[in-house]
Amino acid sequence: CGGNHTIVVQTNQVLACGRNDFGQCGIGSKEAPPSLAVVVEQPSSEKHQVKHASCGPSHSMFVLGSGELLGCGRNDMGQ
């Protein structure tokens, strides 16, 4: 998915694993998860659920059911 990390979108959870030195896994820290870590439990509301995820070299982007776009990770150059 990304440079050295992966995001997995499931019906009930969003998971992440891999390198996390810029917070690109979205787990709330910069520690690398030892295995697949739960980023978020999917809420029951369709508009707040993560529908798609995309990973860059050191950032991740998430599209919610409402169409809102969220991101995490490296942002020292406005990415």
Biopython code that builds the backbone (N, CA, C, O; Angstrom):
import numpy as np
from Bio.PDB.StructureBuilder import StructureBuilder

atoms = [
    (1, "CYS", "N", (0.844, -1.187, 0.000)),
    (1, "CYS", "CA", (0.000, 0.000, 0.000)),
    (1, "CYS", "C", (0.888, 1.248, 0.000)),
    (1, "CYS", "O", (0.958, 1.960, -1.002)),
    (2, "GLY", "N", (1.563, 1.512, 1.117)),
    (2, "GLY", "CA", (2.431, 2.683, 1.194)),
    (2, "GLY", "C", (3.884, 2.293, 1.021)),
    (2, "GLY", "O", (4.193, 1.182, 0.592)),
    (3, "GLY", "N", (4.777, 3.215, 1.358)),
    (3, "GLY", "CA", (6.200, 2.932, 1.243)),
    (3, "GLY", "C", (6.617, 1.736, 2.076)),
    (3, "GLY", "O", (7.296, 0.833, 1.585)),
    (4, "ASN", "N", (6.211, 1.731, 3.335)),
    (4, "ASN", "CA", (6.548, 0.638, 4.250)),
    (4, "ASN", "C", (5.425, 0.377, 5.246)),
    (4, "ASN", "O", (5.673, -0.115, 6.347)),
    (5, "HIS", "N", (4.202, 0.701, 4.868)),
    (5, "HIS", "CA", (3.064, 0.437, 5.744)),
    (5, "HIS", "C", (1.848, 0.057, 4.911)),
    (5, "HIS", "O", (1.793, 0.307, 3.707)),
    (6, "THR", "N", (0.876, -0.552, 5.581)),
    (6, "THR", "CA", (-0.338, -1.010, 4.914)),
    (6, "THR", "C", (-1.549, -0.674, 5.767)),
    (6, "THR", "O", (-1.505, -0.782, 6.993)),
    (7, "ILE", "N", (-2.629, -0.267, 5.118)),
    (7, "ILE", "CA", (-3.915, -0.018, 5.760)),
    (7, "ILE", "C", (-4.909, -1.030, 5.202)),
    (7, "ILE", "O", (-4.958, -1.253, 3.993)),
    (8, "VAL", "N", (-5.702, -1.643, 6.083)),
    (8, "VAL", "CA", (-6.706, -2.623, 5.684)),
    (8, "VAL", "C", (-8.065, -2.115, 6.141)),
    (8, "VAL", "O", (-8.275, -1.892, 7.333)),
    (9, "VAL", "N", (-8.992, -1.930, 5.201)),
    (9, "VAL", "CA", (-10.349, -1.488, 5.534)),
    (9, "VAL", "C", (-11.256, -2.707, 5.522)),
    (9, "VAL", "O", (-11.417, -3.368, 4.496)),
    (10, "GLN", "N", (-11.846, -2.995, 6.677)),
    (10, "GLN", "CA", (-12.801, -4.089, 6.801)),
    (10, "GLN", "C", (-14.170, -3.515, 7.164)),
    (10, "GLN", "O", (-14.295, -2.326, 7.459)),
    (11, "THR", "N", (-15.168, -4.349, 7.138)),
    (11, "THR", "CA", (-16.522, -3.903, 7.471)),
    (11, "THR", "C", (-16.606, -3.343, 8.884)),
    (11, "THR", "O", (-17.281, -2.339, 9.112)),
    (12, "ASN", "N", (-15.929, -3.981, 9.836)),
    (12, "ASN", "CA", (-16.062, -3.566, 11.235)),
    (12, "ASN", "C", (-14.842, -2.847, 11.808)),
    (12, "ASN", "O", (-14.921, -2.314, 12.915)),
    (13, "GLN", "N", (-13.721, -2.814, 11.093)),
    (13, "GLN", "CA", (-12.500, -2.184, 11.605)),
    (13, "GLN", "C", (-11.639, -1.652, 10.471)),
    (13, "GLN", "O", (-11.761, -2.063, 9.317)),
    (14, "VAL", "N", (-10.761, -0.719, 10.843)),
    (14, "VAL", "CA", (-9.676, -0.300, 9.959)),
    (14, "VAL", "C", (-8.394, -0.688, 10.682)),
    (14, "VAL", "O", (-8.209, -0.338, 11.847)),
    (15, "LEU", "N", (-7.510, -1.406, 10.004)),
    (15, "LEU", "CA", (-6.283, -1.932, 10.598)),
    (15, "LEU", "C", (-5.070, -1.347, 9.890)),
    (15, "LEU", "O", (-5.159, -0.910, 8.743)),
    (16, "ALA", "N", (-3.932, -1.342, 10.586)),
    (16, "ALA", "CA", (-2.686, -0.847, 10.000)),
    (16, "ALA", "C", (-1.511, -1.657, 10.527)),
    (16, "ALA", "O", (-1.554, -2.202, 11.630)),
    (17, "CYS", "N", (-0.461, -1.726, 9.715)),
    (17, "CYS", "CA", (0.776, -2.351, 10.155)),
    (17, "CYS", "C", (1.934, -1.769, 9.364)),
    (17, "CYS", "O", (1.740, -1.164, 8.310)),
    (18, "GLY", "N", (3.140, -1.958, 9.883)),
    (18, "GLY", "CA", (4.343, -1.513, 9.188)),
    (18, "GLY", "C", (4.997, -0.311, 9.826)),
    (18, "GLY", "O", (4.728, 0.027, 10.979)),
    (19, "ARG", "N", (5.850, 0.321, 9.071)),
    (19, "ARG", "CA", (6.604, 1.484, 9.539)),
    (19, "ARG", "C", (5.645, 2.625, 9.869)),
    (19, "ARG", "O", (4.669, 2.851, 9.154)),
    (20, "ASN", "N", (5.931, 3.344, 10.961)),
    (20, "ASN", "CA", (5.014, 4.368, 11.444)),
    (20, "ASN", "C", (5.766, 5.584, 11.973)),
    (20, "ASN", "O", (5.258, 6.280, 12.853)),
    (21, "ASP", "N", (6.955, 5.853, 11.461)),
    (21, "ASP", "CA", (7.788, 6.920, 12.011)),
    (21, "ASP", "C", (7.227, 8.322, 11.798)),
    (21, "ASP", "O", (7.700, 9.265, 12.434)),
    (22, "PHE", "N", (6.241, 8.491, 10.931)),
    (22, "PHE", "CA", (5.592, 9.786, 10.736)),
    (22, "PHE", "C", (4.124, 9.751, 11.153)),
    (22, "PHE", "O", (3.387, 10.699, 10.882)),
    (23, "GLY", "N", (3.689, 8.673, 11.808)),
    (23, "GLY", "CA", (2.292, 8.529, 12.210)),
    (23, "GLY", "C", (1.391, 8.082, 11.084)),
    (23, "GLY", "O", (0.170, 8.211, 11.181)),
    (24, "GLN", "N", (1.975, 7.553, 10.004)),
    (24, "GLN", "CA", (1.198, 7.185, 8.830)),
    (24, "GLN", "C", (0.242, 6.010, 9.043)),
    (24, "GLN", "O", (-0.650, 5.790, 8.224)),
    (25, "CYS", "N", (0.413, 5.255, 10.123)),
    (25, "CYS", "CA", (-0.529, 4.165, 10.406)),
    (25, "CYS", "C", (-1.813, 4.681, 11.057)),
    (25, "CYS", "O", (-2.815, 3.966, 11.092)),
    (26, "GLY", "N", (-1.798, 5.904, 11.568)),
    (26, "GLY", "CA", (-3.008, 6.487, 12.141)),
    (26, "GLY", "C", (-3.425, 5.914, 13.470)),
    (26, "GLY", "O", (-4.604, 5.970, 13.822)),
    (27, "ILE", "N", (-2.473, 5.353, 14.232)),
    (27, "ILE", "CA", (-2.823, 4.716, 15.505)),
    (27, "ILE", "C", (-2.658, 5.643, 16.704)),
    (27, "ILE", "O", (-2.824, 5.209, 17.844)),
    (28, "GLY", "N", (-2.335, 6.907, 16.464)),
    (28, "GLY", "CA", (-2.233, 7.872, 17.551)),
    (28, "GLY", "C", (-0.852, 7.997, 18.161)),
    (28, "GLY", "O", (-0.680, 8.705, 19.153)),
    (29, "SER", "N", (0.134, 7.328, 17.592)),
    (29, "SER", "CA", (1.520, 7.444, 18.059)),
    (29, "SER", "C", (2.434, 7.255, 16.853)),
    (29, "SER", "O", (1.975, 7.015, 15.737)),
    (30, "LYS", "N", (3.731, 7.369, 17.103)),
    (30, "LYS", "CA", (4.703, 7.134, 16.038)),
    (30, "LYS", "C", (5.445, 5.815, 16.244)),
    (30, "LYS", "O", (6.452, 5.550, 15.587)),
    (31, "GLU", "N", (4.940, 4.992, 17.163)),
    (31, "GLU", "CA", (5.518, 3.671, 17.400)),
    (31, "GLU", "C", (5.030, 2.721, 16.312)),
    (31, "GLU", "O", (3.870, 2.782, 15.905)),
    (32, "ALA", "N", (5.900, 1.859, 15.848)),
    (32, "ALA", "CA", (5.493, 0.859, 14.851)),
    (32, "ALA", "C", (4.657, -0.215, 15.550)),
    (32, "ALA", "O", (5.095, -0.770, 16.557)),
    (33, "PRO", "N", (3.468, -0.515, 15.034)),
    (33, "PRO", "CA", (2.676, -1.575, 15.652)),
    (33, "PRO", "C", (3.369, -2.919, 15.476)),
    (33, "PRO", "O", (3.924, -3.183, 14.410)),
    (34, "PRO", "N", (3.352, -3.789, 16.509)),
    (34, "PRO", "CA", (4.024, -5.084, 16.411)),
    (34, "PRO", "C", (3.365, -6.026, 15.410)),
    (34, "PRO", "O", (4.007, -6.942, 14.895)),
    (35, "SER", "N", (2.101, -5.802, 15.141)),
    (35, "SER", "CA", (1.348, -6.596, 14.158)),
    (35, "SER", "C", (0.208, -5.704, 13.672)),
    (35, "SER", "O", (0.278, -4.486, 13.838)),
    (36, "LEU", "N", (-0.821, -6.264, 13.087)),
    (36, "LEU", "CA", (-1.964, -5.454, 12.660)),
    (36, "LEU", "C", (-2.583, -4.760, 13.870)),
    (36, "LEU", "O", (-3.013, -5.419, 14.816)),
    (37, "ALA", "N", (-2.627, -3.452, 13.837)),
    (37, "ALA", "CA", (-3.192, -2.669, 14.933)),
    (37, "ALA", "C", (-4.524, -2.080, 14.486)),
    (37, "ALA", "O", (-4.682, -1.692, 13.328)),
    (38, "VAL", "N", (-5.471, -2.016, 15.399)),
    (38, "VAL", "CA", (-6.767, -1.428, 15.095)),
    (38, "VAL", "C", (-6.617, 0.088, 15.097)),
    (38, "VAL", "O", (-6.252, 0.677, 16.115)),
    (39, "VAL", "N", (-6.896, 0.717, 13.966)),
    (39, "VAL", "CA", (-6.885, 2.178, 13.859)),
    (39, "VAL", "C", (-8.194, 2.708, 14.402)),
    (39, "VAL", "O", (-8.212, 3.656, 15.187)),
    (40, "VAL", "N", (-9.287, 2.099, 13.985)),
    (40, "VAL", "CA", (-10.615, 2.524, 14.431)),
    (40, "VAL", "C", (-11.597, 1.375, 14.259)),
    (40, "VAL", "O", (-11.504, 0.601, 13.307)),
    (41, "GLU", "N", (-12.542, 1.272, 15.193)),
    (41, "GLU", "CA", (-13.683, 0.381, 15.020)),
    (41, "GLU", "C", (-14.679, 1.142, 14.162)),
    (41, "GLU", "O", (-14.979, 2.300, 14.455)),
    (42, "GLN", "N", (-15.193, 0.527, 13.121)),
    (42, "GLN", "CA", (-16.127, 1.202, 12.233)),
    (42, "GLN", "C", (-17.421, 1.529, 12.995)),
    (42, "GLN", "O", (-18.007, 0.644, 13.620)),
    (43, "PRO", "N", (-17.870, 2.788, 12.948)),
    (43, "PRO", "CA", (-19.133, 3.152, 13.604)),
    (43, "PRO", "C", (-20.325, 2.598, 12.819)),
    (43, "PRO", "O", (-20.186, 2.199, 11.663)),
    (44, "SER", "N", (-21.485, 2.580, 13.454)),
    (44, "SER", "CA", (-22.677, 2.060, 12.775)),
    (44, "SER", "C", (-23.193, 3.022, 11.714)),
    (44, "SER", "O", (-23.850, 2.595, 10.765)),
    (45, "SER", "N", (-22.908, 4.305, 11.857)),
    (45, "SER", "CA", (-23.365, 5.301, 10.895)),
    (45, "SER", "C", (-22.568, 5.190, 9.600)),
    (45, "SER", "O", (-21.348, 5.354, 9.609)),
    (46, "GLU", "N", (-23.246, 4.912, 8.487)),
    (46, "GLU", "CA", (-22.589, 4.779, 7.178)),
    (46, "GLU", "C", (-21.741, 5.992, 6.818)),
    (46, "GLU", "O", (-20.652, 5.847, 6.263)),
    (47, "LYS", "N", (-22.235, 7.191, 7.133)),
    (47, "LYS", "CA", (-21.512, 8.392, 6.702)),
    (47, "LYS", "C", (-20.206, 8.597, 7.460)),
    (47, "LYS", "O", (-19.342, 9.343, 6.999)),
    (48, "HIS", "N", (-20.041, 7.949, 8.620)),
    (48, "HIS", "CA", (-18.802, 8.070, 9.391)),
    (48, "HIS", "C", (-17.860, 6.882, 9.206)),
    (48, "HIS", "O", (-16.769, 6.865, 9.776)),
    (49, "GLN", "N", (-18.267, 5.897, 8.423)),
    (49, "GLN", "CA", (-17.422, 4.729, 8.196)),
    (49, "GLN", "C", (-16.344, 5.029, 7.142)),
    (49, "GLN", "O", (-16.584, 5.757, 6.179)),
    (50, "VAL", "N", (-15.165, 4.458, 7.349)),
    (50, "VAL", "CA", (-14.106, 4.552, 6.336)),
    (50, "VAL", "C", (-14.480, 3.627, 5.187)),
    (50, "VAL", "O", (-14.686, 2.430, 5.387)),
    (51, "LYS", "N", (-14.566, 4.181, 3.990)),
    (51, "LYS", "CA", (-14.942, 3.403, 2.812)),
    (51, "LYS", "C", (-13.733, 3.039, 1.957)),
    (51, "LYS", "O", (-13.697, 1.973, 1.343)),
    (52, "HIS", "N", (-12.745, 3.928, 1.919)),
    (52, "HIS", "CA", (-11.545, 3.706, 1.105)),
    (52, "HIS", "C", (-10.332, 4.258, 1.850)),
    (52, "HIS", "O", (-10.440, 5.223, 2.606)),
    (53, "ALA", "N", (-9.187, 3.638, 1.630)),
    (53, "ALA", "CA", (-7.923, 4.125, 2.174)),
    (53, "ALA", "C", (-6.872, 4.064, 1.080)),
    (53, "ALA", "O", (-6.893, 3.179, 0.224)),
    (54, "SER", "N", (-5.959, 5.014, 1.122)),
    (54, "SER", "CA", (-4.854, 5.035, 0.179)),
    (54, "SER", "C", (-3.603, 5.447, 0.934)),
    (54, "SER", "O", (-3.648, 6.328, 1.793)),
    (55, "CYS", "N", (-2.489, 4.809, 0.610)),
    (55, "CYS", "CA", (-1.241, 5.072, 1.322)),
    (55, "CYS", "C", (-0.210, 5.686, 0.393)),
    (55, "CYS", "O", (-0.023, 5.236, -0.737)),
    (56, "GLY", "N", (0.455, 6.716, 0.884)),
    (56, "GLY", "CA", (1.608, 7.276, 0.198)),
    (56, "GLY", "C", (2.865, 6.763, 0.869)),
    (56, "GLY", "O", (2.785, 5.885, 1.727)),
    (57, "PRO", "N", (4.019, 7.285, 0.503)),
    (57, "PRO", "CA", (5.267, 6.816, 1.097)),
    (57, "PRO", "C", (5.307, 6.970, 2.621)),
    (57, "PRO", "O", (5.845, 6.105, 3.313)),
    (58, "SER", "N", (4.747, 8.057, 3.148)),
    (58, "SER", "CA", (4.776, 8.278, 4.597)),
    (58, "SER", "C", (3.521, 8.989, 5.083)),
    (58, "SER", "O", (3.566, 9.759, 6.043)),
    (59, "HIS", "N", (2.407, 8.729, 4.420)),
    (59, "HIS", "CA", (1.117, 9.260, 4.864)),
    (59, "HIS", "C", (0.000, 8.332, 4.387)),
    (59, "HIS", "O", (0.211, 7.490, 3.514)),
    (60, "SER", "N", (-1.187, 8.495, 4.968)),
    (60, "SER", "CA", (-2.358, 7.712, 4.575)),
    (60, "SER", "C", (-3.549, 8.643, 4.475)),
    (60, "SER", "O", (-3.646, 9.624, 5.213)),
    (61, "MET", "N", (-4.463, 8.331, 3.552)),
    (61, "MET", "CA", (-5.680, 9.113, 3.362)),
    (61, "MET", "C", (-6.875, 8.173, 3.468)),
    (61, "MET", "O", (-6.818, 7.022, 3.038)),
    (62, "PHE", "N", (-7.964, 8.687, 4.052)),
    (62, "PHE", "CA", (-9.162, 7.898, 4.269)),
    (62, "PHE", "C", (-10.373, 8.662, 3.754)),
    (62, "PHE", "O", (-10.514, 9.854, 4.027)),
    (63, "VAL", "N", (-11.245, 7.993, 3.014)),
    (63, "VAL", "CA", (-12.495, 8.588, 2.535)),
    (63, "VAL", "C", (-13.631, 7.987, 3.346)),
    (63, "VAL", "O", (-13.793, 6.768, 3.401)),
    (64, "LEU", "N", (-14.424, 8.865, 3.981)),
    (64, "LEU", "CA", (-15.574, 8.421, 4.751)),
    (64, "LEU", "C", (-16.799, 8.291, 3.853)),
    (64, "LEU", "O", (-16.806, 8.786, 2.726)),
    (65, "GLY", "N", (-17.824, 7.629, 4.354)),
    (65, "GLY", "CA", (-19.063, 7.471, 3.617)),
    (65, "GLY", "C", (-19.701, 8.797, 3.248)),
    (65, "GLY", "O", (-20.433, 8.876, 2.261)),
    (66, "SER", "N", (-19.436, 9.844, 4.028)),
    (66, "SER", "CA", (-19.970, 11.181, 3.755)),
    (66, "SER", "C", (-19.220, 11.880, 2.625)),
    (66, "SER", "O", (-19.651, 12.926, 2.140)),
    (67, "GLY", "N", (-18.091, 11.297, 2.207)),
    (67, "GLY", "CA", (-17.244, 11.929, 1.197)),
    (67, "GLY", "C", (-16.116, 12.741, 1.801)),
    (67, "GLY", "O", (-15.246, 13.228, 1.079)),
    (68, "GLU", "N", (-16.121, 12.895, 3.131)),
    (68, "GLU", "CA", (-15.060, 13.640, 3.818)),
    (68, "GLU", "C", (-13.736, 12.898, 3.663)),
    (68, "GLU", "O", (-13.702, 11.668, 3.699)),
    (69, "LEU", "N", (-12.648, 13.643, 3.490)),
    (69, "LEU", "CA", (-11.314, 13.087, 3.328)),
    (69, "LEU", "C", (-10.493, 13.397, 4.572)),
    (69, "LEU", "O", (-10.403, 14.552, 4.989)),
    (70, "LEU", "N", (-9.890, 12.362, 5.169)),
    (70, "LEU", "CA", (-9.047, 12.514, 6.351)),
    (70, "LEU", "C", (-7.656, 11.995, 6.024)),
    (70, "LEU", "O", (-7.505, 11.108, 5.183)),
    (71, "GLY", "N", (-6.643, 12.538, 6.681)),
    (71, "GLY", "CA", (-5.282, 12.093, 6.443)),
    (71, "GLY", "C", (-4.474, 12.026, 7.717)),
    (71, "GLY", "O", (-4.826, 12.636, 8.727)),
    (72, "CYS", "N", (-3.378, 11.274, 7.660)),
    (72, "CYS", "CA", (-2.444, 11.209, 8.780)),
    (72, "CYS", "C", (-1.057, 10.917, 8.223)),
    (72, "CYS", "O", (-0.914, 10.401, 7.115)),
    (73, "GLY", "N", (-0.047, 11.253, 9.004)),
    (73, "GLY", "CA", (1.321, 10.983, 8.606)),
    (73, "GLY", "C", (2.121, 12.246, 8.341)),
    (73, "GLY", "O", (1.814, 13.317, 8.864)),
    (74, "ARG", "N", (3.132, 12.104, 7.536)),
    (74, "ARG", "CA", (4.086, 13.185, 7.278)),
    (74, "ARG", "C", (3.404, 14.385, 6.609)),
    (74, "ARG", "O", (2.613, 14.240, 5.677)),
    (75, "ASN", "N", (3.740, 15.570, 7.119)),
    (75, "ASN", "CA", (3.135, 16.787, 6.577)),
    (75, "ASN", "C", (4.110, 17.955, 6.682)),
    (75, "ASN", "O", (3.684, 19.097, 6.856)),
    (76, "ASP", "N", (5.382, 17.693, 6.581)),
    (76, "ASP", "CA", (6.351, 18.786, 6.717)),
    (76, "ASP", "C", (6.484, 19.622, 5.447)),
    (76, "ASP", "O", (7.126, 20.673, 5.474)),
    (77, "MET", "N", (5.892, 19.180, 4.334)),
    (77, "MET", "CA", (5.956, 19.932, 3.097)),
    (77, "MET", "C", (4.559, 20.152, 2.511)),
    (77, "MET", "O", (4.407, 20.337, 1.304)),
    (78, "GLY", "N", (3.531, 20.129, 3.386)),
    (78, "GLY", "CA", (2.169, 20.395, 2.949)),
    (78, "GLY", "C", (1.478, 19.228, 2.260)),
    (78, "GLY", "O", (0.400, 19.388, 1.689)),
    (79, "GLN", "N", (2.107, 18.038, 2.314)),
    (79, "GLN", "CA", (1.466, 16.912, 1.661)),
    (79, "GLN", "C", (0.296, 16.440, 2.482)),
    (79, "GLN", "O", (-0.384, 15.488, 2.097)),
]
sb = StructureBuilder()
sb.init_structure("model")
sb.init_model(0)
sb.init_chain("A")
sb.init_seg("    ")
for serial, (resi, resn, name, xyz) in enumerate(atoms, 1):
    if name == "N":
        sb.init_residue(resn, " ", resi, " ")
    sb.init_atom(name, np.array(xyz, "f"), 0.0, 1.0, " ", f" {name:<3s}", serial, name[0])
structure = sb.get_structure()
